[in-house]
């Protein structure tokens, strides 16, 4: 199964790739919302892992775009700014699953499995 | 003042008239007595002129008569007291009063106008006395003659009878012209010789027609104003119309308050006037004096009032003004104004009350300032930490994700030795700690809106206690909840308040050694502040180590912790404090080192009771 990970921080991309690949997922890391949309055009994904705070277009924009073009695409929102307002806003636009950074491998895998079984 | 003078002058005129009449009686009576004498009668019967003259002279002396004589029934003068006592003239001047008495056969007395001829016959000196030159008088009615030669006299004539036969008449009188007796008597008895500025204030005059013939009104030269005349106005009223006149009048050279009345002679003709007057100047002066006294009294009164006012100001108003100024200063924020020395009267009570008020104001102000300083500090801390946390959390959490995931990935490997595994676990634990701190910072910084809902406090406490109960049992502590009865339902953010409770109870757990006791109780309580507002209190008491007095102040500061390194973030109570504060409540701490601590959360009762009613059902 292919997972698209979107984050402007390389270390977060690396961490996700390391954890998820170890569990058998195919991981495509991209560093911006724009790149994520381009990639999504080209390939089919089982899940998109989206960071909220990014330069230029942020995670909320990306969630809305994905929701418009691929309404059934599962998404997980991640943020280092773990406050109820962020979680609520993401849920409101169609991404109710949230994981707070930092996370352990087990916590990440638990969320992923919650979404894509 | 002047009308009083007018009244007085009227009375004075009556008195003058009385004196005038009395003088007439004083002529008539002795004459009457004389006619009754036997010697007189027999001398008259025998026409014994020398004898009669002797008797007449005695009579005239006694009765102060200017002239006297006897007229026969033939109306010729038999004899008189003057130099020509036995008449020698060919034609005798008519004796009006004697003739009238003979005609009527009764005694007659009164005022009589006597011709120059009559007077000359009686005594040439009398004619000289009677002759008065008319002096030019302003305001007088014009008169042609230059001199008055007739005289005006007070006379009496008594007819004398022998049986039924009329023998003749005895007559006598006084000449008024240039006479002083009557007018001076009026002045001396009625005005009692009052002198005003060298002048007699009261004056009296007898007028023959409009001519002053007997007066003590003085002319400017200081002599009696004989020969001057009355004003035309008075003459018309009194002589022509026969009326009394009472008014201000210009007499010779001064203004007088005057009264005039006509004098009628024995035939009923108005022949003269009787006058009394009071110098107006005296009354004007009296009025002026009274007025100046009034003014003086007014000025003195005002002076006295000002003086008293000053004294009052000194004694009463000055402290009051000081108090007013002090109040002004207090309202401007100066709580130690000068109020001056304390008086011993009611003002002093006011001053003391004011002082006490200032002291309590000061006390309250100080308390308020301390509280608000505290609050200010608290919210400043919160705000700066919030900004810091918001900026930093994101940055820290990203690298932390790397540390945490890679450490855990390494720990998954089976080909590592125990020493490496132990090192990796230390890294993982430390990272967990950093994660908690950052999470705490975020929680602390967030000014999360409260999601309030009606909450039964006892139920909330109960559920929180059950979450912790197991941990307490594990640690060997007893935890007990004493729910208060009839607590009002509060509208609270359940989750946040629960986290506060959780935090405080967990702190109690950490502070208490095995065997210790934690007691949680709830109850209705009135706030110490906000005027005793009603609220619900949740008290968490432990039998733990207590808090050192020097730590009590810092207890709610962010990052303040007494726990071992790695055990606490120092944010729990700071966050709790913020939550309770946002609910309008307070957290109090009582602690005794070694005996335990009590944390008391007070939450106010919501002021919309109907909501409570709804949610209860």
Interface residues (C-beta under 8 A of the other chain):
Chain A: X9 X11 X12 X14 X15 X16 X18 X19 X22 X53 X79 X80 X81 X82 X83 X84 X100 X101 X102 X103 X104 X105 X106 X108
Chain B: X390 X393 X394 X395 X396 X397 X398 X399 X400 X401 X402 X403 X404 X405 X406 X408 X409 X412 X431 X435 X439 X442 X446 X448
